[in-house]
Amino acid sequence: MKKVRTFAAKLAHATKGKTKTICPVCHSEIKTIELIRSRQSNGKWAPKREFVKICKCNEEEILA
């Protein structure tokens, strides 16, 4: 028999283990985004992917 999954059960599963991290300086939520930068290696350009944590303190530096 197939397992019954309600919307509430799916939502609870999706949010399980995710906690909000608060910046101690500006008291805003810290969000993690994927930042893609171009880098040159051996005369060729390639993307470099990295995950960066952003809050109100460093938002203008990173996104500008």
A tleap script that builds the chain and sets N, CA, C and O, in Angstrom:
source leaprc.protein.ff14SB
mol = sequence {
  NMET LYS LYS VAL ARG THR PHE ALA ALA LYS
  LEU ALA HIE ALA THR LYS GLY LYS THR LYS
  THR ILE CYS PRO VAL CYS HIE SER GLU ILE
  LYS THR ILE GLU LEU ILE ARG SER ARG GLN
  SER ASN GLY LYS TRP ALA PRO LYS ARG GLU
  PHE VAL LYS ILE CYS LYS CYS ASN GLU GLU
  GLU ILE LEU CALA
}
set mol.1.N position { 0.841 -1.170 0.000 }
set mol.1.CA position { 0.000 0.000 0.000 }
set mol.1.C position { 0.895 1.245 0.000 }
set mol.1.O position { 1.925 1.285 0.673 }
set mol.2.N position { 0.489 2.233 -0.751 }
set mol.2.CA position { 1.259 3.455 -0.889 }
set mol.2.C position { 1.136 4.319 0.366 }
set mol.2.O position { 0.072 4.406 0.979 }
set mol.3.N position { 2.241 4.948 0.725 }
set mol.3.CA position { 2.267 5.803 1.903 }
set mol.3.C position { 1.557 7.127 1.599 }
set mol.3.O position { 1.809 7.736 0.559 }
set mol.4.N position { 0.689 7.570 2.482 }
set mol.4.CA position { -0.052 8.810 2.287 }
set mol.4.C position { 0.807 9.966 2.779 }
set mol.4.O position { 1.262 9.974 3.923 }
set mol.5.N position { 1.025 10.950 1.896 }
set mol.5.CA position { 1.820 12.121 2.261 }
set mol.5.C position { 0.988 13.363 2.058 }
set mol.5.O position { 0.634 13.698 0.927 }
set mol.6.N position { 0.680 14.034 3.115 }
set mol.6.CA position { -0.081 15.263 3.025 }
set mol.6.C position { 0.870 16.426 2.804 }
set mol.6.O position { 2.087 16.284 2.921 }
set mol.7.N position { 0.294 17.578 2.484 }
set mol.7.CA position { 1.111 18.771 2.288 }
set mol.7.C position { 1.843 19.136 3.574 }
set mol.7.O position { 3.005 19.539 3.529 }
set mol.8.N position { 1.186 19.003 4.705 }
set mol.8.CA position { 1.807 19.331 5.989 }
set mol.8.C position { 2.995 18.412 6.272 }
set mol.8.O position { 4.010 18.852 6.811 }
set mol.9.N position { 2.866 17.142 5.910 }
set mol.9.CA position { 3.964 16.202 6.120 }
set mol.9.C position { 5.150 16.533 5.212 }
set mol.9.O position { 6.303 16.444 5.636 }
set mol.10.N position { 4.865 16.915 3.959 }
set mol.10.CA position { 5.930 17.292 3.039 }
set mol.10.C position { 6.639 18.549 3.501 }
set mol.10.O position { 7.863 18.645 3.412 }
set mol.11.N position { 5.869 19.521 3.998 }
set mol.11.CA position { 6.444 20.762 4.483 }
set mol.11.C position { 7.297 20.525 5.729 }
set mol.11.O position { 8.370 21.113 5.866 }
set mol.12.N position { 6.840 19.689 6.614 }
set mol.12.CA position { 7.603 19.370 7.811 }
set mol.12.C position { 8.908 18.674 7.456 }
set mol.12.O position { 9.939 18.932 8.077 }
set mol.13.N position { 8.871 17.800 6.467 }
set mol.13.CA position { 10.077 17.100 6.036 }
set mol.13.C position { 11.068 18.058 5.380 }
set mol.13.O position { 12.276 17.939 5.588 }
set mol.14.N position { 10.563 19.009 4.587 }
set mol.14.CA position { 11.421 19.947 3.869 }
set mol.14.C position { 12.106 20.931 4.817 }
set mol.14.O position { 13.241 21.340 4.573 }
set mol.15.N position { 11.430 21.306 5.883 }
set mol.15.CA position { 11.996 22.290 6.807 }
set mol.15.C position { 12.724 21.645 7.982 }
set mol.15.O position { 13.267 22.347 8.834 }
set mol.16.N position { 12.738 20.340 8.033 }
set mol.16.CA position { 13.396 19.625 9.119 }
set mol.16.C position { 14.901 19.874 9.081 }
set mol.16.O position { 15.531 19.708 8.037 }
set mol.17.N position { 15.467 20.262 10.186 }
set mol.17.CA position { 16.903 20.457 10.278 }
set mol.17.C position { 17.381 21.825 9.845 }
set mol.17.O position { 18.555 22.147 10.024 }
set mol.18.N position { 16.504 22.640 9.282 }
set mol.18.CA position { 16.908 23.978 8.872 }
set mol.18.C position { 16.634 24.948 10.013 }
set mol.18.O position { 15.493 25.117 10.441 }
set mol.19.N position { 17.673 25.567 10.486 }
set mol.19.CA position { 17.508 26.564 11.531 }
set mol.19.C position { 18.026 27.898 11.028 }
set mol.19.O position { 18.940 27.950 10.206 }
set mol.20.N position { 17.449 28.952 11.516 }
set mol.20.CA position { 17.892 30.283 11.119 }
set mol.20.C position { 19.132 30.646 11.921 }
set mol.20.O position { 19.189 30.438 13.133 }
set mol.21.N position { 20.113 31.186 11.231 }
set mol.21.CA position { 21.317 31.671 11.881 }
set mol.21.C position { 21.234 33.192 11.908 }
set mol.21.O position { 21.003 33.827 10.879 }
set mol.22.N position { 21.420 33.761 13.071 }
set mol.22.CA position { 21.309 35.198 13.253 }
set mol.22.C position { 22.701 35.789 13.410 }
set mol.22.O position { 23.526 35.266 14.159 }
set mol.23.N position { 22.957 36.889 12.698 }
set mol.23.CA position { 24.237 37.592 12.785 }
set mol.23.C position { 24.311 38.311 14.133 }
set mol.23.O position { 23.381 39.035 14.489 }
set mol.24.N position { 25.390 38.127 14.884 }
set mol.24.CA position { 25.488 38.789 16.185 }
set mol.24.C position { 25.718 40.300 16.085 }
set mol.24.O position { 25.487 41.019 17.058 }
set mol.25.N position { 26.165 40.789 14.936 }
set mol.25.CA position { 26.458 42.216 14.780 }
set mol.25.C position { 25.210 43.001 14.391 }
set mol.25.O position { 24.850 43.969 15.061 }
set mol.26.N position { 24.550 42.586 13.307 }
set mol.26.CA position { 23.409 43.356 12.795 }
set mol.26.C position { 22.059 42.746 13.155 }
set mol.26.O position { 21.023 43.345 12.868 }
set mol.27.N position { 22.048 41.580 13.772 }
set mol.27.CA position { 20.831 40.886 14.218 }
set mol.27.C position { 19.864 40.592 13.071 }
set mol.27.O position { 18.649 40.685 13.247 }
set mol.28.N position { 20.390 40.244 11.913 }
set mol.28.CA position { 19.562 39.823 10.786 }
set mol.28.C position { 19.897 38.379 10.440 }
set mol.28.O position { 20.921 37.850 10.874 }
set mol.29.N position { 19.041 37.751 9.666 }
set mol.29.CA position { 19.240 36.350 9.299 }
set mol.29.C position { 20.377 36.216 8.289 }
set mol.29.O position { 20.482 37.008 7.352 }
set mol.30.N position { 21.218 35.218 8.485 }
set mol.30.CA position { 22.318 34.942 7.571 }
set mol.30.C position { 21.818 33.959 6.518 }
set mol.30.O position { 21.317 32.883 6.845 }
set mol.31.N position { 21.963 34.348 5.237 }
set mol.31.CA position { 21.524 33.503 4.131 }
set mol.31.C position { 22.743 33.001 3.373 }
set mol.31.O position { 23.740 33.712 3.249 }
set mol.32.N position { 22.663 31.788 2.870 }
set mol.32.CA position { 23.741 31.207 2.081 }
set mol.32.C position { 23.342 31.249 0.610 }
set mol.32.O position { 22.273 30.766 0.236 }
set mol.33.N position { 24.216 31.836 -0.231 }
set mol.33.CA position { 23.955 31.890 -1.660 }
set mol.33.C position { 25.147 31.296 -2.402 }
set mol.33.O position { 26.249 31.207 -1.859 }
set mol.34.N position { 24.916 30.896 -3.636 }
set mol.34.CA position { 25.994 30.386 -4.484 }
set mol.34.C position { 26.495 31.538 -5.345 }
set mol.34.O position { 25.722 32.165 -6.070 }
set mol.35.N position { 27.782 31.809 -5.260 }
set mol.35.CA position { 28.404 32.898 -5.998 }
set mol.35.C position { 29.270 32.300 -7.098 }
set mol.35.O position { 30.096 31.426 -6.834 }
set mol.36.N position { 29.086 32.766 -8.326 }
set mol.36.CA position { 29.855 32.258 -9.459 }
set mol.36.C position { 30.758 33.372 -9.962 }
set mol.36.O position { 30.275 34.423 -10.383 }
set mol.37.N position { 32.060 33.152 -9.920 }
set mol.37.CA position { 33.048 34.121 -10.376 }
set mol.37.C position { 33.850 33.520 -11.517 }
set mol.37.O position { 34.041 32.306 -11.583 }
set mol.38.N position { 34.317 34.377 -12.414 }
set mol.38.CA position { 35.153 33.896 -13.513 }
set mol.38.C position { 36.613 33.948 -13.087 }
set mol.38.O position { 37.054 34.916 -12.467 }
set mol.39.N position { 37.349 32.916 -13.418 }
set mol.39.CA position { 38.780 32.896 -13.101 }
set mol.39.C position { 39.535 32.419 -14.334 }
set mol.39.O position { 39.014 31.655 -15.146 }
set mol.40.N position { 40.767 32.885 -14.454 }
set mol.40.CA position { 41.574 32.511 -15.608 }
set mol.40.C position { 42.610 31.487 -15.167 }
set mol.40.O position { 43.322 31.681 -14.181 }
set mol.41.N position { 42.678 30.396 -15.915 }
set mol.41.CA position { 43.610 29.328 -15.612 }
set mol.41.C position { 44.186 28.809 -16.928 }
set mol.41.O position { 43.439 28.335 -17.784 }
set mol.42.N position { 45.488 28.894 -17.094 }
set mol.42.CA position { 46.183 28.443 -18.305 }
set mol.42.C position { 45.651 29.136 -19.564 }
set mol.42.O position { 45.532 28.509 -20.616 }
set mol.43.N position { 45.337 30.411 -19.455 }
set mol.43.CA position { 44.857 31.167 -20.603 }
set mol.43.C position { 43.399 30.951 -20.945 }
set mol.43.O position { 42.921 31.495 -21.941 }
set mol.44.N position { 42.672 30.174 -20.149 }
set mol.44.CA position { 41.257 29.909 -20.396 }
set mol.44.C position { 40.439 30.401 -19.202 }
set mol.44.O position { 40.887 30.356 -18.056 }
set mol.45.N position { 39.239 30.867 -19.500 }
set mol.45.CA position { 38.347 31.330 -18.459 }
set mol.45.C position { 37.421 30.195 -18.051 }
set mol.45.O position { 36.915 29.455 -18.895 }
set mol.46.N position { 37.207 30.069 -16.754 }
set mol.46.CA position { 36.327 29.030 -16.237 }
set mol.46.C position { 35.569 29.586 -15.031 }
set mol.46.O position { 36.093 30.439 -14.315 }
set mol.47.N position { 34.357 29.117 -14.802 }
set mol.47.CA position { 33.605 29.594 -13.640 }
set mol.47.C position { 34.091 28.924 -12.358 }
set mol.47.O position { 34.467 27.752 -12.352 }
set mol.48.N position { 34.074 29.686 -11.288 }
set mol.48.CA position { 34.412 29.154 -9.972 }
set mol.48.C position { 33.192 29.345 -9.092 }
set mol.48.O position { 32.759 30.473 -8.858 }
set mol.49.N position { 32.642 28.257 -8.610 }
set mol.49.CA position { 31.440 28.308 -7.778 }
set mol.49.C position { 31.841 28.197 -6.312 }
set mol.49.O position { 32.646 27.346 -5.932 }
set mol.50.N position { 31.265 29.070 -5.506 }
set mol.50.CA position { 31.508 29.011 -4.064 }
set mol.50.C position { 30.262 29.463 -3.326 }
set mol.50.O position { 29.485 30.269 -3.837 }
set mol.51.N position { 30.076 28.943 -2.128 }
set mol.51.CA position { 28.938 29.320 -1.310 }
set mol.51.C position { 29.389 30.370 -0.313 }
set mol.51.O position { 30.414 30.220 0.352 }
set mol.52.N position { 28.592 31.456 -0.219 }
set mol.52.CA position { 28.930 32.591 0.627 }
set mol.52.C position { 27.758 32.882 1.550 }
set mol.52.O position { 26.600 32.816 1.137 }
set mol.53.N position { 28.062 33.202 2.795 }
set mol.53.CA position { 27.025 33.575 3.753 }
set mol.53.C position { 26.882 35.088 3.752 }
set mol.53.O position { 27.870 35.814 3.864 }
set mol.54.N position { 25.641 35.561 3.624 }
set mol.54.CA position { 25.369 36.993 3.498 }
set mol.54.C position { 24.392 37.437 4.581 }
set mol.54.O position { 23.404 36.761 4.867 }
set mol.55.N position { 24.690 38.583 5.171 }
set mol.55.CA position { 23.766 39.265 6.069 }
set mol.55.C position { 23.813 40.747 5.722 }
set mol.55.O position { 24.434 41.130 4.730 }
set mol.56.N position { 23.177 41.568 6.511 }
set mol.56.CA position { 23.146 43.010 6.218 }
set mol.56.C position { 24.537 43.633 6.310 }
set mol.56.O position { 24.789 44.649 5.662 }
set mol.57.N position { 25.438 43.061 7.090 }
set mol.57.CA position { 26.789 43.620 7.272 }
set mol.57.C position { 27.608 43.590 5.972 }
set mol.57.O position { 28.251 44.578 5.617 }
set mol.58.N position { 27.579 42.455 5.270 }
set mol.58.CA position { 28.446 42.288 4.093 }
set mol.58.C position { 27.670 42.189 2.781 }
set mol.58.O position { 28.248 41.824 1.757 }
set mol.59.N position { 26.389 42.504 2.790 }
set mol.59.CA position { 25.566 42.362 1.588 }
set mol.59.C position { 26.021 43.292 0.459 }
set mol.59.O position { 26.079 42.872 -0.696 }
set mol.60.N position { 26.337 44.523 0.773 }
set mol.60.CA position { 26.748 45.482 -0.266 }
set mol.60.C position { 28.127 45.155 -0.840 }
set mol.60.O position { 28.370 45.384 -2.025 }
set mol.61.N position { 29.025 44.625 -0.019 }
set mol.61.CA position { 30.357 44.254 -0.504 }
set mol.61.C position { 30.292 43.126 -1.530 }
set mol.61.O position { 30.944 43.188 -2.572 }
set mol.62.N position { 29.515 42.112 -1.234 }
set mol.62.CA position { 29.487 40.913 -2.062 }
set mol.62.C position { 28.618 41.105 -3.303 }
set mol.62.O position { 29.013 40.696 -4.395 }
set mol.63.N position { 27.462 41.708 -3.159 }
set mol.63.CA position { 26.532 41.828 -4.283 }
set mol.63.C position { 26.789 43.031 -5.161 }
set mol.63.O position { 26.174 43.151 -6.221 }
set mol.64.N position { 27.685 43.938 -4.755 }
set mol.64.CA position { 27.960 45.134 -5.561 }
set mol.64.C position { 28.895 44.840 -6.703 }
set mol.64.O position { 29.228 45.738 -7.477 }
savepdb mol mol.pdb
quit
